[in-house]
Amino acid sequence: MPPLLALPFPAIDPVAVAIGPITIKWYALAYIAGLVGGWYYARRLVMADSLWGVVRRPSLADIDDLIVWVALGVVLGGRIGYVLFYNLPMYLDDPIEIFAIRNGGMSFHGGFLGAILAMLLFARVRKLNGYTLLDLAAVVVPIGLFFGRIANFVNGELWGRIAPDFPYAVVFPTGGPLPRHPSQLYEAASEGLVLFLVMALAARRFGFRRPGLLGGIFVLGYALTRTFCEFFREPDRQLGYLFGSELGPLGGGITMGMLLCVPMALVGLTYIVLAARGHTRPRRPIEAPGDTAVKA
């Protein structure tokens, strides 16, 4: 019997705006909010002289252009990552579905790699320090994660594992009759709010004077928070548990999300160590100490 305090899923239309044949879904608005919020915060960080020292910072014009590159990297990488990591056999049988993004199917890990590649290419074109751009992105990415997970909840997707004894579980319309953990909200809180605070404090403490350090902290932090949330999140149906099985709310089943977080954690630790030892700094300052003005 479901718990007395189990919550029915709020009937929210996944379409936020409809103008004739044109529809905009909440998920699209989440992407827009994340990109705009990240762009605004990145501009504020670039203008904070105390965070940069002698490291050459991107200009405000660079930030304005970079957001377009990152948006393309996130969308392309997220889609390609989902196709490769989560449902490759289906897309091989019906390749045209690869382009049907409106039907859903985006991978954070794929979007993460796509954004990194976009930033490294941008850094090469603009002759900027790639580590510095990654550090800047690391501080603002939790904004997009927060809005994205809220959109997952609104869409009633990526719900959690069955939790018959949890008093505030939610009965999702596509999740069967039993209440489940609202794992999307757990991820919004941990990957979004908590990680945002951690990165804001790290940026205030270390600034961008050790290229790669903030990026390493973010990658490690995301791997840890995502792994924790995976214990409450239902794995993708087409994959299930890769190893083991569910053994309660903190079950022993290993999911694809957990597996992908292992190399992320190792990469994060590696960059933290390299940055702390100064191996990621340029051999000579890219920018003279007196040249600290932010150029538009």
C-alpha positions in Angstrom: 0.0 0.0 0.0 1.5 3.4 -0.9 2.4 5.6 2.0 -0.3 8.1 3.1 2.0 11.1 2.3 2.9 9.9 -1.2 2.5 12.9 -3.5 0.6 12.8 -6.8 2.7 14.2 -9.7 1.6 17.7 -10.5 -0.1 17.8 -13.9 2.3 20.3 -15.7 2.1 20.5 -19.4 5.6 19.8 -20.8 4.9 22.6 -23.4 5.6 25.9 -21.8 4.6 28.2 -24.7 2.5 27.4 -27.8 2.0 29.9 -30.6 0.2 28.3 -33.4 2.3 25.4 -34.7 5.3 26.6 -32.7 5.8 25.0 -29.3 8.5 25.6 -26.7 9.0 23.0 -24.0 10.1 23.5 -20.5 13.3 21.6 -21.3 14.2 24.1 -24.0 13.6 26.9 -21.6 15.8 25.2 -19.1 18.6 25.1 -21.7 18.1 28.8 -22.4 18.0 29.7 -18.7 21.2 27.8 -18.1 23.0 29.3 -21.0 21.9 32.9 -20.3 22.5 32.5 -16.5 25.9 31.0 -17.2 26.8 33.8 -19.7 25.8 36.5 -17.2 27.7 35.0 -14.4 30.8 34.4 -16.6 30.8 38.1 -17.5 30.7 39.0 -13.9 33.6 36.7 -13.1 35.7 38.1 -16.0 35.3 41.6 -14.6 36.5 40.7 -11.1 40.1 41.8 -11.2 41.0 40.1 -7.9 40.3 36.6 -9.3 42.8 36.7 -12.2 46.3 38.0 -11.2 48.6 38.0 -14.2 46.7 35.2 -16.0 45.3 36.4 -19.3 41.5 36.5 -19.0 39.0 36.3 -21.9 37.4 39.5 -22.9 33.7 40.2 -22.6 33.5 39.8 -26.4 35.1 36.4 -26.0 32.4 35.4 -23.5 29.7 36.6 -25.8 31.0 34.4 -28.7 31.9 31.5 -26.5 28.3 30.9 -25.4 27.4 30.0 -29.0 30.2 27.5 -29.3 29.3 25.9 -25.9 25.6 25.7 -26.8 26.5 23.8 -30.0 28.9 21.6 -28.1 26.3 20.7 -25.4 23.5 19.9 -27.9 25.7 17.9 -30.3 27.7 16.2 -27.6 24.6 15.5 -25.4 22.8 13.8 -28.3 25.8 11.8 -29.6 26.6 10.7 -26.1 23.1 9.4 -25.5 23.1 7.6 -28.8 26.5 5.9 -28.0 26.1 5.3 -24.3 22.5 4.5 -23.8 20.6 3.2 -26.8 23.0 2.5 -29.7 21.3 -0.7 -31.0 18.0 1.2 -31.5 19.6 4.0 -33.4 21.5 1.6 -35.6 18.2 0.0 -36.5 16.6 3.4 -37.2 19.3 6.0 -37.9 16.9 8.8 -38.7 15.9 8.8 -35.0 19.3 10.2 -34.1 18.1 13.6 -35.4 14.7 13.4 -33.6 15.9 15.4 -30.6 12.4 16.6 -29.8 11.6 13.0 -28.8 14.1 13.3 -25.9 17.4 11.6 -25.3 20.4 13.7 -24.0 23.4 12.6 -22.1 25.1 14.9 -19.6 28.4 13.1 -20.0 28.2 13.5 -23.8 27.2 17.2 -23.4 30.1 17.7 -21.0 32.6 16.3 -23.5 31.0 18.3 -26.3 31.3 21.5 -24.3 35.0 20.8 -23.5 35.8 20.2 -27.1 34.0 23.4 -28.1 35.9 25.4 -25.5 39.3 23.9 -26.5 38.7 24.7 -30.1 37.6 28.3 -29.2 40.7 28.7 -27.0 42.9 27.7 -30.0 41.1 30.0 -32.4 41.3 33.0 -29.9 44.8 32.1 -28.6 43.4 31.8 -25.0 44.5 29.4 -22.3 42.2 26.3 -22.6 42.5 25.5 -18.9 41.3 29.0 -18.0 38.2 28.7 -20.1 37.4 25.3 -18.6 37.8 26.8 -15.1 35.4 29.6 -16.0 32.9 27.1 -17.3 33.2 24.9 -14.2 32.0 27.8 -12.0 28.9 28.5 -14.1 27.8 25.0 -15.2 25.9 24.2 -12.0 23.4 26.9 -13.1 22.5 24.9 -16.1 22.4 21.6 -14.2 19.9 23.1 -11.7 17.5 24.2 -14.4 17.9 21.0 -16.4 17.0 18.8 -13.5 14.0 20.9 -12.7 12.9 20.5 -16.3 13.3 16.7 -15.9 10.9 16.8 -13.0 8.4 18.9 -14.8 8.5 16.5 -17.7 8.0 13.5 -15.4 11.2 11.8 -16.7 14.3 10.3 -15.2 12.3 9.5 -12.0 13.8 7.6 -9.1 13.6 4.1 -7.8 10.5 2.7 -6.1 10.3 4.0 -2.5 7.2 2.5 -0.8 8.2 3.6 2.6 9.4 7.1 1.8 6.8 9.6 3.0 7.4 12.2 0.3 7.8 10.0 -2.7 6.0 10.9 -5.9 3.7 8.8 -8.1 4.8 9.7 -11.6 2.4 9.2 -14.5 4.8 7.1 -16.5 6.5 5.4 -13.5 3.7 2.9 -12.6 1.4 3.0 -9.6 4.0 2.9 -6.9 5.6 6.0 -5.4 9.2 6.8 -6.4 12.0 9.0 -5.2 11.9 12.4 -6.9 15.5 11.9 -7.8 15.4 14.8 -10.3 15.0 17.2 -7.3 17.8 15.5 -5.5 20.0 16.1 -8.5 18.9 19.7 -8.8 19.8 20.3 -5.2 23.2 18.5 -5.2 24.5 18.9 -8.7 22.9 22.4 -9.0 22.7 24.3 -5.7 25.4 22.5 -3.6 27.9 22.3 -6.5 27.2 26.0 -7.4 28.0 27.0 -3.8 31.2 24.8 -3.7 32.4 26.3 -7.0 31.6 29.9 -6.0 33.6 29.4 -2.8 36.4 27.7 -4.6 36.5 30.6 -7.1 36.6 33.1 -4.3 39.3 31.2 -2.5 41.6 30.3 -5.4 40.5 32.6 -8.3 41.7 31.6 -11.7 45.4 31.9 -10.9 46.0 28.1 -11.0 44.6 27.0 -14.4 42.8 23.7 -14.3 42.2 23.7 -10.5 38.6 24.8 -10.6 37.8 22.5 -13.5 39.2 19.6 -11.6 37.2 20.5 -8.5 34.0 20.6 -10.6 34.6 17.4 -12.4 35.3 15.6 -9.1 32.4 17.2 -7.4 30.0 16.3 -10.2 31.2 12.7 -10.2 30.6 12.4 -6.5 27.2 14.0 -6.4 26.0 12.2 -9.5 27.1 8.9 -8.1 25.3 9.5 -4.9 22.1 10.5 -6.7 22.3 7.4 -8.9 21.5 5.3 -5.8 18.1 6.9 -5.9 17.6 7.2 -9.6 16.0 4.5 -11.8 18.4 3.3 -14.5 17.4 3.7 -18.1 15.0 0.9 -19.1 17.0 -0.3 -22.1 20.1 -0.7 -19.9 18.9 -1.5 -16.4 21.6 -2.4 -13.9 24.9 -3.2 -15.5 26.1 -5.1 -12.4 24.1 -6.3 -9.4 20.5 -5.3 -8.7 18.5 -2.9 -6.6 18.7 -3.7 -2.9 16.6 -0.9 -1.5 16.9 2.9 -1.7 20.7 2.6 -1.5 20.9 -0.6 -3.5 24.0 -2.2 -4.9 23.1 -2.0 -8.6 25.7 -0.4 -10.7 24.3 1.9 -13.4 25.8 3.4 -16.6 25.7 6.8 -14.9 27.9 5.5 -12.1 30.3 3.8 -14.5 30.8 7.0 -16.5 31.5 8.9 -13.3 34.6 6.8 -12.5 36.8 8.3 -15.2 35.4 11.7 -14.5 36.5 11.4 -10.8 40.0 10.2 -11.9 40.3 13.1 -14.4 39.2 15.6 -11.8 41.7 14.4 -9.2 44.5 14.4 -11.8 43.8 18.0 -12.7 43.6 19.1 -9.1 47.0 17.6 -8.4 48.6 19.0 -11.6 47.2 22.5 -11.0 48.2 22.5 -7.3 51.8 21.6 -8.4 51.8 24.3 -11.0 52.1 22.0 -14.0 49.2 23.7 -15.8 50.5 27.2 -15.6 52.0 28.8 -18.7 55.8 28.9 -18.6 55.7 32.7 -18.7 52.8 35.1 -18.0 50.6 35.5 -21.1 49.6 38.9 -19.9 51.7 41.6 -18.3 50.9 42.3 -14.7 49.8 45.8 -15.5 47.4 44.7 -18.3 44.4 43.9 -16.2 41.6 45.8 -17.9 38.7 43.8 -19.3 38.3 44.5 -23.0 34.8 44.4 -24.5 
